[in-house]
Amino acid sequence: MSEQITLELPTALVEQARAEAARTGLTIEDVLLTWLTTHVSRVYETRFLTEIFEPGVVYTVDTPYGNEAAADILLAFLEDSRNDQERK
């Protein structure tokens, strides 16, 4: 089920969406829908991660297959998420 709504968007954002639509062959509506759903997904992922990990606790990341780079990315993401939450 879907619902039609009207939004007033900044000109710069509309221009970016039009450019993306032209580049990808999608409609501007599909581009904006993709951007919105991607953002919402990231917000919920961030909330989930910040809710399951306690602030101030240092967690070690086990990398049994030697993927320290992935562990570093995860730790940086968690730190950024905590910083974002503290700013709000």
Backbone as JSON, one array per atom type, in Angstrom:
{
  "sequence": "MSEQITLELPTALVEQARAEAARTGLTIEDVLLTWLTTHVSRVYETRFLTEIFEPGVVYTVDTPYGNEAAADILLAFLEDSRNDQERK",
  "N": [[0.84, -1.17, 0.0], [0.5, 2.22, -0.76], [0.92, 5.77, -0.38], [0.14, 8.97, -1.55], [1.98, 11.92, -1.23], [2.77, 15.41, -0.85], [5.73, 17.21, -1.09], [7.82, 19.93, -0.14], [10.85, 20.69, -1.29], [14.32, 21.6, -0.92], [15.89, 23.45, -3.54], [18.48, 22.65, -4.34], [18.59, 19.99, -3.49], [16.59, 18.83, -5.07], [17.73, 19.23, -7.59], [19.97, 17.55, -7.36], [18.65, 15.11, -7.11], [17.36, 14.98, -9.59], [19.6, 14.83, -11.27], [20.67, 12.39, -10.46], [18.57, 10.73, -11.19], [18.64, 11.04, -13.97], [21.14, 9.96, -14.47], [20.86, 7.3, -13.65], [18.59, 6.38, -14.89], [16.26, 6.08, -13.53], [13.06, 7.15, -12.2], [12.47, 10.43, -10.81], [10.96, 10.21, -8.53], [11.46, 7.56, -7.74], [14.17, 7.74, -7.16], [14.17, 9.55, -4.98], [12.62, 8.04, -3.18], [14.29, 5.83, -2.8], [16.49, 7.1, -1.57], [15.24, 8.01, 0.81], [14.35, 5.58, 2.03], [16.78, 4.28, 2.36], [18.08, 6.0, 4.14], [16.36, 5.85, 6.37], [16.64, 3.15, 7.03], [19.33, 3.13, 7.82], [19.2, 4.79, 10.08], [17.63, 3.23, 11.84], [19.33, 0.99, 12.07], [21.51, 2.17, 13.35], [20.31, 3.01, 15.74], [19.66, 0.48, 16.79], [22.23, -0.66, 17.15], [23.36, 1.16, 18.99], [21.69, 0.78, 21.12], [22.18, -1.84, 21.99], [24.81, -1.88, 22.77], [26.64, -0.77, 25.53], [27.31, 2.55, 26.62], [30.6, 3.8, 27.21], [31.78, 1.36, 27.69], [34.4, -0.73, 26.75], [34.65, -2.72, 24.02], [35.97, -5.72, 22.8], [36.89, -6.91, 19.61], [36.66, -9.92, 18.13], [38.67, -11.35, 15.75], [38.86, -13.92, 14.12], [39.56, -14.71, 11.59], [41.45, -13.01, 10.71], [40.58, -10.48, 9.92], [41.11, -7.67, 10.57], [40.76, -5.12, 9.55], [38.02, -4.94, 8.95], [37.02, -5.13, 11.52], [38.03, -2.77, 12.62], [36.56, -0.92, 11.13], [33.97, -1.46, 12.02], [34.22, -0.77, 14.75], [34.79, 1.97, 14.48], [32.39, 2.83, 13.33], [30.61, 2.33, 15.44], [31.61, 4.12, 17.35], [31.19, 6.57, 16.02], [28.4, 6.49, 15.93], [27.75, 6.64, 18.63], [28.77, 9.19, 19.19], [27.09, 10.73, 17.58], [24.65, 10.29, 18.87], [25.15, 11.51, 21.33], [25.3, 14.17, 20.61], [22.69, 14.79, 20.11]],
  "CA": [[0.0, 0.0, 0.0], [1.27, 3.45, -0.78], [0.14, 6.98, -0.2], [0.76, 10.09, -2.25], [2.14, 13.13, -0.43], [3.46, 16.51, -1.53], [6.82, 17.74, -0.3], [8.55, 21.07, -0.65], [12.26, 20.35, -1.08], [15.28, 22.62, -1.36], [16.24, 23.36, -4.96], [19.72, 21.88, -4.5], [18.26, 18.57, -3.34], [15.84, 18.43, -6.26], [18.7, 19.15, -8.68], [20.75, 16.32, -7.15], [17.77, 13.97, -7.41], [17.18, 14.94, -11.05], [20.85, 14.36, -11.86], [20.75, 10.95, -10.16], [17.56, 10.08, -12.02], [19.15, 11.01, -15.35], [22.29, 9.07, -14.49], [20.47, 5.91, -13.42], [17.41, 6.0, -15.66], [15.1, 5.96, -12.64], [12.27, 8.37, -12.07], [12.88, 11.22, -9.65], [10.25, 9.64, -7.39], [12.18, 6.37, -7.29], [15.42, 8.19, -6.55], [13.86, 10.08, -3.65], [12.17, 6.92, -2.35], [15.5, 5.07, -2.44], [17.23, 7.89, -0.58], [14.52, 7.99, 2.08], [14.36, 4.25, 2.65], [18.16, 4.01, 2.77], [18.35, 6.79, 5.35], [15.57, 5.29, 7.48], [17.29, 1.89, 7.41], [20.56, 3.45, 8.58], [18.81, 5.32, 11.39], [17.23, 2.1, 12.67], [20.53, 0.19, 12.36], [22.28, 2.91, 14.34], [19.59, 2.9, 17.02], [19.82, -0.89, 17.28], [23.6, -0.85, 17.65], [23.61, 1.97, 20.18], [20.9, 0.25, 22.23], [22.7, -3.09, 22.51], [26.13, -1.66, 23.34], [26.59, 0.22, 26.59], [28.3, 3.62, 26.52], [31.72, 3.75, 28.13], [32.33, 0.01, 27.77], [35.28, -1.04, 25.64], [34.4, -4.06, 23.53], [36.98, -6.25, 21.9], [36.3, -7.56, 18.45], [37.42, -11.12, 17.79], [38.84, -11.49, 14.3], [39.52, -15.21, 13.96], [40.02, -14.9, 10.22], [42.42, -11.99, 10.39], [39.98, -9.34, 9.25], [41.21, -6.54, 11.48], [40.24, -3.92, 8.89], [36.57, -4.93, 9.15], [36.8, -4.84, 12.94], [38.28, -1.34, 12.8], [35.43, -0.2, 10.55], [32.85, -1.63, 12.95], [34.48, 0.05, 15.94], [34.65, 3.38, 14.09], [30.96, 3.06, 13.16], [30.01, 2.4, 16.77], [32.05, 5.37, 17.97], [30.46, 7.65, 15.35], [27.01, 6.4, 16.35], [27.68, 7.17, 20.0], [28.97, 10.63, 19.12], [25.85, 11.3, 17.03], [23.62, 10.24, 19.92], [25.5, 12.49, 22.36], [25.02, 15.5, 20.07], [21.23, 15.0, 20.03]],
  "C": [[0.89, 1.23, 0.0], [0.32, 4.63, -0.66], [0.87, 8.11, -0.89], [0.8, 11.29, -1.31], [2.86, 14.18, -1.27], [4.51, 17.06, -0.58], [7.38, 19.0, -0.95], [10.01, 20.84, -0.28], [13.16, 21.49, -1.53], [15.69, 22.37, -2.82], [17.47, 22.5, -5.18], [19.45, 20.38, -4.41], [17.51, 18.05, -4.57], [16.79, 18.29, -7.46], [19.55, 17.89, -8.57], [19.92, 15.1, -7.51], [17.55, 13.85, -8.91], [18.43, 14.4, -11.73], [21.0, 12.86, -11.65], [19.75, 10.17, -11.02], [18.04, 9.97, -13.47], [20.29, 10.02, -15.48], [21.87, 7.6, -14.45], [19.31, 5.44, -14.28], [16.17, 5.78, -14.81], [14.26, 7.23, -12.71], [12.77, 9.14, -10.85], [12.19, 10.7, -8.39], [10.97, 8.42, -6.84], [13.51, 6.72, -6.63], [15.17, 8.68, -5.13], [13.41, 8.98, -2.69], [13.36, 6.08, -1.89], [16.3, 5.81, -1.38], [16.55, 7.84, 0.79], [14.6, 6.64, 2.77], [15.77, 3.87, 3.11], [18.48, 4.75, 4.06], [17.62, 6.2, 6.56], [16.2, 3.99, 7.96], [18.53, 2.15, 8.25], [20.25, 3.98, 9.97], [18.43, 4.18, 12.32], [18.41, 1.2, 13.01], [21.35, 0.86, 13.45], [21.62, 2.82, 15.71], [19.77, 1.52, 17.62], [21.2, -1.08, 17.88], [23.86, -0.06, 18.92], [22.8, 1.48, 21.37], [21.49, -1.03, 22.8], [24.09, -2.95, 23.12], [26.06, -0.54, 24.36], [27.66, 1.27, 26.41], [29.4, 3.46, 27.56], [32.37, 2.4, 28.27], [33.2, -0.22, 26.54], [35.05, -2.5, 25.26], [35.55, -4.49, 22.62], [36.26, -6.94, 20.74], [37.21, -8.71, 18.05], [37.48, -11.25, 16.27], [39.57, -12.79, 14.01], [40.07, -15.45, 12.56], [40.97, -13.8, 9.76], [41.85, -10.77, 9.69], [39.94, -8.13, 10.18], [40.65, -5.26, 10.86], [38.73, -3.82, 9.08], [36.23, -4.61, 10.6], [37.01, -3.36, 13.22], [37.13, -0.51, 12.26], [34.23, -0.28, 11.48], [33.04, -0.77, 14.19], [34.33, 1.53, 15.63], [33.16, 3.74, 13.92], [30.28, 3.2, 14.52], [30.37, 3.7, 17.47], [31.32, 6.56, 17.35], [29.0, 7.67, 15.79], [26.84, 6.96, 17.75], [27.84, 8.68, 19.99], [27.74, 11.33, 18.58], [24.77, 11.34, 18.09], [23.88, 11.28, 20.99], [25.18, 13.9, 21.9], [23.54, 15.81, 20.08], [20.65, 15.36, 21.36]]
}
